[in-house]
Amino acid sequence: MISEEYFYAIALRECSQIGDIHFHKLIRTFGSAQEAWKRAKKEYKKLEGIGQKTVSDIGNNDHLKFAEEELIFCEKNNIQIRLKHLNETPLLLSECNDAPAILYQKGKIDDTLSKVSIVGTRNMTGYGQKFIEDFFEATQSSKYTSVSGLALGVDKEVHEQSIRHQKPTVAVLAHGFQYLYPSKNKKLSEKILEEGGTLITEFSSSQKPDRENFIQRNRIVAGMSPATIVVETGFGGGSVSTATFANDYNRDVFALPGKITDLCSQGCNQLIFHNKATAISTIKDLISILGFDSPKEKIEELFPYSETTIQLSDNQSLIYQSIKDQPKISLDDLSQKIKIPTHKILPIILELELLGKVKSFSGRQFIAI
């Protein structure tokens, strides 16, 4: 019966008007893909917001033939089929309202490990590469899974550094398993699997790497992790869409700021400017916010500009200590507590943020880091 559910799920998802959101509505109404396939066309009035046109392609025998071929291909190529409604897809991803109904997967995903998505431009600079190297070096003793998109540039570096530091890594593809794009990363994809990593895609095996698939793929990269790090990206780069999805899913987004004249930093700077991402000030602080505990000595050895070397002024110390004593204190409450007007506090808080001592939240609330 379970194998039949995969069969009908693939056929149902192949119907011209059935996307992931409609697929989930059908499952909620009829209980299974098999029941939806048999009943939806006659009983479409039970479906809220779905008309006769939407269900008109359900029952098409061509889709059953397609599903049968897909199952054979997956079996021959050791591809696992994961259905969201059977709770087989990654937990955080399944919480997204537009989560893929079906995932095709090679390798295993350890859902008990924390995940972090790291994305960026194909035209990575030495600045971006150094950041990725430093991040993986600093988190050597932390247990987590990296997620990226197997593109050239930043994605490739993320997967390679993951392998080098023996971290599980998930590569999210924008096409089916009959293809590997870009072909330059074929050996890397094989290495990911050899080292216990994972390749996943929502696209059936014959789906080519069409342009529109890459934006669609980015929502999975964003949805799989509680946090997304944008390393380098230009204006309107694909990574900006990943950050937008992460924001929509109420996930943390971090961006590596750069010079305003650097094309590869302009997208990151824009995300920060529009409050769509938190600026990364130091790797030490980023690791702390992510909840990755690395030995303090190791981080200070790599990044000596740490709290032990920062000398705060009297006013900085007073404000920092007050925020530390009362996490998420509001600006007005802080002003009342230390008897300093708000317009004089704000510049000092900005200094503390740049020093990586304080983080601000919406509603002008602050915590000490």
Secondary structure, 3 states (H helix, E strand, C coil): CHHHHHHHHHHHHHCCCCCHHHHHHHHHHHCCHHHHHHHCCCCHHHCCCCCHHHHCCCCCHHHHHHHHHHHHHHHHCCCEEEEHHHCCCCHHHHCCCCCCCEEEEECCCCCCCEEEEEECCCCCCHHHHHHHHHHHHHCCCCCEEEEECCCCCHHHHHHHHHHHCCCCEEEECCCCCCCCCCHHHHHHHHHHHHCCCEEEECCCCCCCCCHHHHHHHHHHHHHCCCEEEECCCCCCCHHHHHHHHHHHCCCEEEECCCCCCCHHHHHHHHHHHCCCCEECCCHHHHHHHHCCCCCHHHHHHHCCCCHHHCCCCHHHHHHHHHHHHCCCEEHHHHHHHHCCCHHHHHHHHHHHHHCCCEEEECCCEEEEC
